Structure formats: structure tokens, C-alpha cells
Amino acid sequence: MKKIALLIETSRSFGRQLIMGIAGYSKLHGPWSFYKEPTDLKSSIPKLTGWKPDGIIMRDSLVNKELLKLKIPTILSIHYSTDLKNLPTIRTDSKAVAKMASQHFLEKGLKHTAFCGFDDFEWSRERGHYFEIFNHEAGLNTHFYTQKKLSKKNEWENEQQHVSKWIKNLPKPIGIFACNDDRGQHILEICKMCNLKVPEDVAVLGVDNDPLVCDLGDPPLSSIVLNNRLAGFKAAELLDYMINNKTTSEANIIVSPTHIIQRQSTDVLAVKDKDVAKAISYIKQNARNKLLVEDVVQATHLSRRTLERKFIKAINRSIYGEIRRVRIELISRMLIDTDLPISHISSTFKFTDVEHISRYFKQEKGIGLREFRKIHRLS
């Protein structure tokens, strides 16, 4: 039985989901014996030396070099900026995360966006960098929060006034992309202090979808879901290979965003054009039917040409593009949240057969319905 040390935090959803993925691999290909130290990493090193693990999956930290002296196959889950090389890593796809955030605010019709992160962390800076790029491509400017230099890190009480001033001076309505759920929770609290309405004045989106943090928010925080569990499974698979073959690896295991759980913090449609707002509302109410562009046009009493022009101006999408986006989103939610057979989902959305809905879905998502469901069940 292989002995595996897991030096990963369990205080947040990211670490817990990684461990669940590792445990899932162990159930299929083990069983493995796990060492999980509930205290700090430094106190675990002497115990690890005596326990003699076959492999380690851990967060990168200041004790990396001490652990590496043990010459044990190790995979690092990257959180801090690190110069360590020649080691396999678990890394989040910051570019894909930022793209999903940018698209979410664009779909809401927001014309102003901002990013609030942690300046000291490379992963946070990357998310802000790519968020600005995608917003620029869509013709939007991005406002950045710059942290105030404090005598001690994480002095949130002292930073609140600085964040408050920044948010008050932002144009409204605005969508703020927080680098993670913790930062998103900070912003929600500041908005309450400043008497700003969420999501009407400020829409807030986080990352990690930690239920405890997201539901603690008032209103609850929308968040980008990451496939941490799948990454944990793949990390365990790679570690198993390294142990069995007595080899090293420089592979990167990528944690990708899968979808957004929308809660009240971004449940807003910032479309000033009343005709477009009415049309979008009609699409959402009738998205499970065989909805045609003409049906939407008739609901507004405008010409098709006029409404198309208004749609492009307001949300940068055609009427058909919005119909397709809303339907695909609803299908995705049913695949993730229910165990309904695909044939049932097909009939719910009035497709002629399973092949029809499969082609429709794959054109948009790039993968089949069953594959999509399998990936997200591991998320």
C-alpha cells in the first residue's frame, strides 16, 4: 500500500476538492494510506521523515526546499510565486478564468468593469491582466484596485477605507471581478458600508465557488467553478506513475474553469434599451421552446432590422446568438444539476431527437453532452 502525504489546506473549497479527487483515484487504483497533518507544514516535516511516504502532493510554500531534500516524488499545487523547476505542478488557467469573467459581465450588458485582487500573488495579477485584455477586445476599460501598503499583510480592517474610496469613485453600474471568493466577500461588505446596491450599482463575481464564503455574502456571491476535483484525480494519477516508474516529471496539471454559479450578486441585466431588455426577458421565459428570431421580434413590435441593430449595440450579440446562449446555458445546468437522461433533456427543449441536441450543444461547447456531464461531475 502506497503512503501518500497530503500537505494541502482544507480551510477552503479549492484544497478540499483537490483532496476529494485524489481520494477518488485511490478508491479506483489503491487503496492508498494518507498522511494529513492538521497543523502547519513545518511541524509536519519531522513526522514525514519518520513516516517515510512514497509520494507527496502539497501546496508550494517556504518549506519546499526542506521537503525536497527528502527525495520523495512530489507534486506542487501552486499558490505563491515560486522559482522551483523540474517539478510537476497543479496550476489554474488564469486566462480562461478571466475570459469567463469578462464574458459574464458582457452578457449582463455592463459597460464598466473593474478588478480587485491581491497584488502580492502572481495568480491574482494574471487574472487581472487577462481580464483587462478581454475587456479591451470588447471595447471596455478596466479599473484596477491597487492595494495600500500596510505594516502587516491581510490587515483588512485597515484596508477597508482604501477599498471604500476606490469603489465609491468607480462609474456605475459596474461589474467587479474579484480574484477569488474571499476578495469578493470583501467587496460585498464594502458595498453595504457604502450603501451601494448589489447587483444594481455593483455586480460582484468571485472564483472558487466556495459554498461557505459565497452563501455568507449578503447578497450571495456569484462565482466561477474550477475543476479542482478532476485536477486532484489527475495529480494522483501522475504521482502513481512517478512512484511506479521511479521517474520525475515536469508536467503541468491545469485547473480549468467550468461554469459560473450565478447568485444574486450578478443577477442583473444592465441594458438601458427597454426594447432589448424586453426581448431578452422574453427569450429567457421561452428558452425551452423552439424559439425563432421572429418570435422575439413580434414580442417587441419593432422591425427585425431595428431590433438586431439594438441587440448588437446593447450586448454585442445578435438575437439568434442570445437565444442560442440562453438555451445552451439552461441545457448545461440540467446536465450538471440533474441526473435526467439526455433523451429527456432533448424533449424538454423540443429537439427532434438526441442527435439534434448533441450537434447543437457540441457546436457551442466543443464537446458532447455526455463528456460535458462527466467532466463537470468531477468538478
N, C-alpha and C positions, 0 to 999 in steps of 0.2 A: 504494500500500500504506500503510495507516494505521500510525502509530507509537504504540504504547501503552506507557506506563511503569507497571510493577507494583511498588509500594513496599509489599510485604506480606511478613511474616515467613514463612520456610519451616521454622523450627525446630519447629513444632507442626502437627498434623494440620489444624487449622482453616484456617490460611493456605494449606497445600498443596492442600487440597480446593477452596478458592476459586479458586486459580490453575488447577487442572485444569478447573474449569467454564468459566473464561474461555478457556482453550486450546480447549475443546470448541466454543465458539461461533466462535472464529477459524477452526477447521477447516471449519466449515459455511458461514460467511459472509465469510471473509477471502480469503487469509491476511493476518494482521497481523504487523508487526515489533514484537518486545517488547524493552523495556529492563528488566533485572532487576539491581539493584545488590546484590551480596552483602554489602557492608559497611553502615555505619549510614546513616540517611536524610540527615543533614546533609551528609555527604561527597558525596551524590548530586546535590545541588541545582545546583552549578556545571556538572556534566556534563549535567544535564537541560536547562539553559538553552542549551547548545550543541547538544544533540541535537534540540531543538525537537519534543517529542512532540505528537501530535494529541489525546491524552487520557491521564488518569491515574486509576488505581484504587489507593487507598492506605489504610493504617491511619491513624487520626487520631493526631496527636502534636503536640509543641511546635513543629514546623516547618510546620504547616499554613499559617499566615499568609504565610510566605515563599513557599510553593508557590503560594498563591492569587494572589500578585502577578503570576504568570506568565500569568494569564487563560486558563488551559487548562481545558477541560471535565474536571471531577474528581468522582469518587465516593469517599466516605469509608466505610471499614469501621470501625464504632465499637467502641472498646475502653476508652478513657478518657472521663470525663465532659467534655463539650465544649459551649461556648456558640455554636458556629458554626451559622448558619442559612442558609436559601436554598440548601442543597446536598443532593443525593441521598445517601442513606446506606444502608449494609448493617447491619441490627440484628437481634440474636437475640430471639426471642419468649420472654422470661423467664417470663411467666405460663404458657405451655404447657409449658415445661421443668419448672417447679415442680409443675404438675399431674401430669405423668407420674411424677415422683419420688415424690410423695405417694401416688399410686395403687399404685406398685410396692411400697412398704412396707406399705400396707394389704392388698395381696394376699398378703403374707407373714405376715399376722396379727400384725404388730408393734404393740404398744400404746404404745411410747415412740419419739419421733423427735427428731432434732437437726439443726442446720445449722451447717456450718463453711465460712466464706468469707474474702474479703479485704475489710476494712472500707473501704478507700480507693476501691474500684471500684463505680460505680453499678450495673453489670450484676450484680455479686455481691449487692449489697444487695437488688436487685429480686427475684432468685431466692429469697433468704431470706424476703422479705416475702410473696410469693405462696405459698411453701411453708407458711408458718405459717397463712395464710388457709385453704388447702385442708385442712390437718390439723385446724384448728379446726372446719371444717364436718363433719368425720368424727368429732369428739369427742375429738381428740388434742391434747395440749400439745406445743409445740416448744421445745427447749432451744437457745439460741444461744451460739456461741463469740464472745467479744469479744477482738480482738487486743490484745496487750500493746504499749504504746508503746515503740518501740525507737529507739536513736540513729540507726540506718540501716535502711532498708527491706530486706525479704527476708532478715533475719538469722535464718534458720530454726534454726540451731543454738541461738541464744539463746531462741527461742520454744518449743522443744520441751518444756521443763519446764512452761511455762504450759499448753500443749495437753494434756500428760500429766495434769496435775492436773484439768483440765476433764473429760477423758474418764473418768478414774477415778471422779469424783463423779456421773456420769450413771447413771440407773437402767438395769438390764439385764434382758433383752436390749433392744437399741436399734438403730434404723436411722439412720445419719448420712448426710445428703445433703451432699456436697461440691460447692462452686460449680463446680469443674472437675476434670479428671483429676489435675492437679498437686496440688491440695489433697487429693484422695482418696488419692494416693500418700503424702502426709504422714501422713494418719491411719492408714494401714496400717502404716507404720513405727513410729508411736507405740504401736499396739496390740501389736506384737511386743515393744517395750521394756517394756510394762506387763504382759506375759504374759496378754493378753486374747485370747480365741479369736475368730477371724473365720471364718465369719459368726455362730457360735453366740452369742457375747456382743455383738458389734458387727458389724452389716451395713453395708457402705460402698458408696455409689453416687456415681459421678462424672459429668462431662459432657464431651463432645467425641469420645469413643471413639478416642483416640489409641493405636494398637496398641502403640507403643513404651512408653508410660507404663503402659498397662493391663496388659501382659504382664510388665512389670518388677516389678509388685506380687507379694507373696507373702502371701496367695493373689492370683491375678489379679483385677483390678478390674472390676466391672460398670460400664457407662457408657451414658449417653444419647447416641444418634446424632443428629447435626444434618445437615440437607440443605444443607451448605455448597457442594457442587458445583453444585447447582441454583441457589443464590443467586449463585454466580460466573457462571454462564451468563446469568442474568437481568441481572446488573450489566453484563456485556459488551454485552448487547442494548440496554440503556438508554444506555450510553455511545456506542454506534454511532449511535443515534438522535440524541443530543445533538450529535455531531460532524457528522452529515449535514445536520441542520436548523439548525445554528448557534444552538442554544437551550439554556436551562438547565432544571433540573427540581428539584422538592422531594420526589420520590418516595422512599418507604422500601421497600427490598427486605428482606423478612423471612426470617430464617433460622429454620426451624421444626424441632422435634424430630420424628423419625420413628418410632423404636422404641428399645428397650433391648437391648443385648447383655449378657445375663446371664452373668457368670463366677462364680467361686467366692465372691467377696466378699459376694454377696447370695443365694447358693444355700442358703437356709434357709427352713423353714416353722415359724414361732413360734406354733404352735397347741397349747395345753396340753390341750385336749379330745381324748382319744385316739380317740373315735368320729369326730370331724370330721377328724382327721389321717388316719385310716384311709380315710375316704370320699374325701378329696382325693387320696390316693395311688392309690386305685382309679380315679378319674377320669383321672388322668394316664396310667396304664398302659393304659387302654382308650379314650382320646380319639379314636382313629382309627375306632372302630366307631360304629354307630348306638346311642349310649348314651342310655338313658332314666333319668329320675329314680328309677323303681322298681328299676332295676338297681343303682343306688348304695345305695338303702335296704336292699336284700336283702344287700348286702355287709357291712352293719353289724349286722344283726339288731335294729334299732330300728324303731319306727313312723315313718312318713313325717312325721307332725306333729312328733314329738320331734326328729328329725334336722334338719328345716327350722328349728326354733327354735334348735337348737345352731349351725347354719350362720350364721344372722343374727347371733347373739351373738359368734361367733368371728371371722368375716371380713366381716360386714356384706353378705353376698350370699346369695341362695337357692341351692339345689342346682343348679337348672337354670341359674342365672346363672354358676355356676362351671364347669359343663360347657361352656357356650357360650364363656366366656372362654378356657378352655384350648384348645378346638378352633380358635377364631379365631387364637389366638397361634401354634399349630402351622401353620395354613394360611399365615399371614403369613410365617413363617420359610421355608417351602417356596417361596413366591413370590420372596422376596428372595435366598435362598441357592442356588436351583437354577434350571435352565432347563427344567424339566419343563412340558409342555403343561398348560393348565388342565383339560383333559379327564382327564388322568392324575391330577392332584391331586384332582379330583372323585371319581374312582373309589376313590382311596386312602382317602378319608374316607367312603366308602359313600353318597354323594349319588346321587340318581336320575339327574341329568343336570347339564350345565353351568349351565343356567338356575337350577336349585335352589341350587347352591352360590353362585352370583352374588347371588341375593336374600339368602341367609343372611349372606354377607360384607358386603354393602352396608348392611344394616340395622344392623350393628355399627360399621363403619368410615366409613360415609357416602360412600364412593367404590367404584367397581367394581374387580374383580380386576386387570384389565389396566392400569388407570390407577394402581392402587396399586403394581404391579410397576414401571411406568415411572418413577414418582416416586422410588422407593427405589433404582433402578438409577443415578439421577443423584445420590444422596446420597453 
